[in-house]
Structures are given as C-alpha cells and as structure tokens.
Amino acid sequence: MLAEKNEPIGRAVSGVWQLTEEEKIRQRCRAREEWIINDNYKTRKLKEQEEELKQKDAEIEKLRAEIEGLKREK
C-alpha cells in the first residue's frame, strides 16, 4: 500500500520483486542443470554396466562350452 502512494518506494519494491524472481529462475535453472548432469551420469553408468554384463555373460558361455567339451572327452 505504501508503494502505491510513493513512486520511489514503488520502484524499489518492483526492483526487489524482479531480483527475487530472477533468483528463483536461476535456482530453477541450476536445479534443472543438476538433474540433467545426474541423469546423464546414471545413463552412462547403466550403459557401462550393461556392457560389462554382456562381456561377463560371453565369458560364462565360453567357460560352459569348455566344460561341456571336457565332459565329452571323458
């Protein structure tokens, strides 16, 4: 109400409000950027783990084949 009657105070209130809004926007941008970074990290780690699992599965199959070969030789 005071801001409505006094123009300099009104401008000051408007400036403070604008700065507050800009800070909220910056916080949202930071939060979004952090989410993207975390999501990219999780995606990369998941792909690495999937590749490692494929390699281990292939190794297991190779060992199973060797075991079957040894069983046949007996």
JOVENPE-V852816 format. One record per residue. N is the residue number from 1. RES is the residue in one small letter. NEAR is the number of other ideal C-beta (glycine too) atoms within 10 Angstrom. Layout:
N;RES;NEAR / N;RES;NEAR
This chain:
1;m;5 / 2;l;8 / 3;a;14 / 4;e;9 / 5;k;8 / 6;n;12 / 7;e;9 / 8;p;8 / 9;i;12 / 10;g;13 / 11;r;11 / 12;a;12 / 13;v;14 / 14;s;11 / 15;g;10 / 16;v;10 / 17;w;11 / 18;q;10 / 19;l;10 / 20;t;10 / 21;e;10 / 22;e;10 / 23;e;10 / 24;k;10 / 25;i;10 / 26;r;10 / 27;q;10 / 28;r;10 / 29;c;10 / 30;r;10 / 31;a;10 / 32;r;10 / 33;e;10 / 34;e;10 / 35;w;10 / 36;i;10 / 37;i;10 / 38;n;10 / 39;d;10 / 40;n;10 / 41;y;10 / 42;k;10 / 43;t;10 / 44;r;10 / 45;k;10 / 46;l;10 / 47;k;10 / 48;e;10 / 49;q;10 / 50;e;10 / 51;e;10 / 52;e;10 / 53;l;10 / 54;k;10 / 55;q;10 / 56;k;10 / 57;d;10 / 58;a;10 / 59;e;10 / 60;i;10 / 61;e;10 / 62;k;10 / 63;l;10 / 64;r;10 / 65;a;10 / 66;e;10 / 67;i;10 / 68;e;10 / 69;g;9 / 70;l;9 / 71;k;8 / 72;r;7 / 73;e;6 / 74;k;4
